[in-house]
Amino acid sequence: MLKDMSKAAILQGNIQMVDLKKQYQQIKSEIDAAIHDCIDNAAFINGPQVSSFAAKLADYLDVQRVVPCANGTDALQIALMALDLQRGDEIIVPAFTYVATAEVIGLLGLVPVMVDVDPETFNISVPAIEKAITPRTRAIVPVHLYGQCADMEAILELASLHGLFVVEDTAQAIGADYIYKDGRRVKAGTIGTFGCTSFFPSKNLGCYGDGGALYTNDAIFAEKAGMIANHGQSKKYHHRYIGCNSRLDTIQAAILEVKLSYLDAYSEARNKAAILYDTLLADMSEVVTPVRSAASTHVFHQYTLRITNGDRDALQAFLKDNGVPSMIYYPLPLNEQEAFKGLGRAEGSLPITVQLCKEVLSLPMHTELTEEQQVFITDVIKAFFKR
């Protein structure tokens, strides 16, 4: 333990990666009222709060249609199911991301083609995408990792040139703005054929269980996705497609409708915390703080460092010993996961992905994070490197 740990730091108690309890306490009366309204009306499945939330989210995103569903993984699967892809078609994904992005591709009998990422933003590399395109390629799934957008303008140009769909995985970047070269701003997830998001509790817009949504400006795809999410039904007991049962729970929709009104404030709080982290860690040669893309705002779902001296795992252990949680997102490239052996393919040796898996470390980041906690966290990091 640190010998000079301040009394204030001790009184802080256990620092959380994400402090959902404190966030709830700030909006408790609104959340409780929304939940009680659902219970009082006993509309537990497809209650009015589901369509109300979907409409408000569509308005916030400035997108034509939001299709709520059960979770973010389902959102990705439903989007791909709506595109009429054929078994064996290739879908390009970053190798440095959560498994769900590629998992749904494998589940549908498609081939995930895993490519390297940009060394600064950690988002999918456009040159790597270009090298991976073959006659079997049908879609690109860029992941807006940690809270900022991939290079969507360049991705769309490639997609247009080769006749490809683009499905944005926006689970970590809801609320972020993509900025075109001409200055236009659009919300993450509203640029490609579909955008998909998760409302897992720890997400920037999270519910108190599972939840997800996909969104699109294409009316035909929107209608099809809505039917696929509801057993492929055009109307009750009339099934046009083979679908699935993927519903956003009414109580979760009510919670999300309350929290949506706070999303921009939550993003501001995360950015404030990120700037303070930057300042506190600025003089550390062993630590690379997050790079902001000029083409995107950042909503800091994660605040992720690169530890460049090979001591990442030792630093994580030292943080834990001093009461500071941290996480490694992600410790193993997708192409090295056992589940994908023989299922997908990697485009090249993926040196940036391999390097990042050895270096990345995410610090606590949430809307209730205090300056005092951040000073303590960074003091622990500094103490480690001064040993």
Rosetta blueprint (number, residue, H / E / L):
1 M L
2 L L
3 K L
4 D L
5 M L
6 S L
7 K H
8 A H
9 A H
10 I H
11 L H
12 Q L
13 G L
14 N L
15 I L
16 Q L
17 M L
18 V L
19 D L
20 L H
21 K H
22 K H
23 Q H
24 Y H
25 Q H
26 Q H
27 I L
28 K H
29 S H
30 E H
31 I H
32 D H
33 A H
34 A H
35 I H
36 H H
37 D H
38 C H
39 I H
40 D H
41 N H
42 A L
43 A L
44 F L
45 I L
46 N L
47 G L
48 P H
49 Q H
50 V H
51 S H
52 S H
53 F H
54 A H
55 A H
56 K H
57 L H
58 A H
59 D H
60 Y H
61 L H
62 D L
63 V L
64 Q L
65 R E
66 V E
67 V E
68 P E
69 C E
70 A L
71 N L
72 G H
73 T H
74 D H
75 A H
76 L H
77 Q H
78 I H
79 A H
80 L H
81 M H
82 A L
83 L L
84 D L
85 L L
86 Q L
87 R L
88 G L
89 D L
90 E E
91 I E
92 I E
93 V E
94 P E
95 A L
96 F L
97 T L
98 Y L
99 V L
100 A H
101 T H
102 A H
103 E H
104 V H
105 I H
106 G H
107 L H
108 L L
109 G L
110 L L
111 V E
112 P E
113 V E
114 M E
115 V E
116 D L
117 V E
118 D L
119 P L
120 E L
121 T L
122 F L
123 N L
124 I E
125 S L
126 V H
127 P H
128 A H
129 I H
130 E H
131 K H
132 A H
133 I L
134 T L
135 P L
136 R L
137 T E
138 R E
139 A E
140 I E
141 V L
142 P L
143 V E
144 H L
145 L H
146 Y H
147 G H
148 Q E
149 C L
150 A L
151 D L
152 M H
153 E H
154 A H
155 I H
156 L H
157 E H
158 L H
159 A H
160 S H
161 L H
162 H H
163 G L
164 L L
165 F E
166 V E
167 V E
168 E E
169 D E
170 T L
171 A L
172 Q L
173 A L
174 I L
175 G L
176 A L
177 D E
178 Y E
179 I E
180 Y L
181 K L
182 D L
183 G L
184 R L
185 R E
186 V E
187 K E
188 A L
189 G L
190 T L
191 I L
192 G L
193 T L
194 F E
195 G E
196 C E
197 T E
198 S E
199 F L
200 F L
201 P L
202 S L
203 K L
204 N L
205 L L
206 G L
207 C L
208 Y L
209 G L
210 D L
211 G L
212 G E
213 A E
214 L E
215 Y E
216 T E
217 N L
218 D L
219 A H
220 I H
221 F H
222 A H
223 E H
224 K H
225 A H
226 G H
227 M H
228 I H
229 A L
230 N E
231 H L
232 G L
233 Q E
234 S E
235 K E
236 K L
237 Y L
238 H E
239 H E
240 R L
241 Y L
242 I L
243 G L
244 C L
245 N E
246 S L
247 R L
248 L L
249 D L
250 T H
251 I H
252 Q H
253 A H
254 A H
255 I H
256 L H
257 E H
258 V H
259 K H
260 L H
261 S L
262 Y L
263 L H
264 D H
265 A H
266 Y H
267 S H
268 E H
269 A H
270 R H
271 N H
272 K H
273 A H
274 A H
275 I H
276 L H
277 Y H
278 D H
279 T H
280 L H
281 L L
282 A L
283 D L
284 M L
285 S L
286 E L
287 V E
288 V E
289 T L
290 P L
291 V L
292 R L
293 S L
294 A L
295 A L
296 S E
297 T L
298 H E
299 V L
300 F L
301 H L
302 Q L
303 Y E
304 T E
305 L E
306 R E
307 I E
308 T L
309 N L
310 G L
311 D L
312 R H
313 D H
314 A H
315 L H
316 Q H
317 A H
318 F H
319 L H
320 K H
321 D H
322 N L
323 G L
324 V L
325 P L
326 S L
327 M E
328 I L
329 Y L
330 Y L
331 P L
332 L L
333 P L
334 L H
335 N H
336 E H
337 Q L
338 E H
339 A H
340 F H
341 K L
342 G L
343 L L
344 G L
345 R E
346 A E
347 E L
348 G L
349 S L
350 L L
351 P H
352 I H
353 T H
354 V H
355 Q H
356 L H
357 C H
358 K H
359 E H
360 V E
361 L E
362 S E
363 L E
364 P L
365 M L
366 H L
367 T L
368 E L
369 L L
370 T L
371 E H
372 E H
373 Q H
374 Q H
375 V H
376 F H
377 I H
378 T H
379 D H
380 V H
381 I H
382 K H
383 A H
384 F H
385 F H
386 K L
387 R L
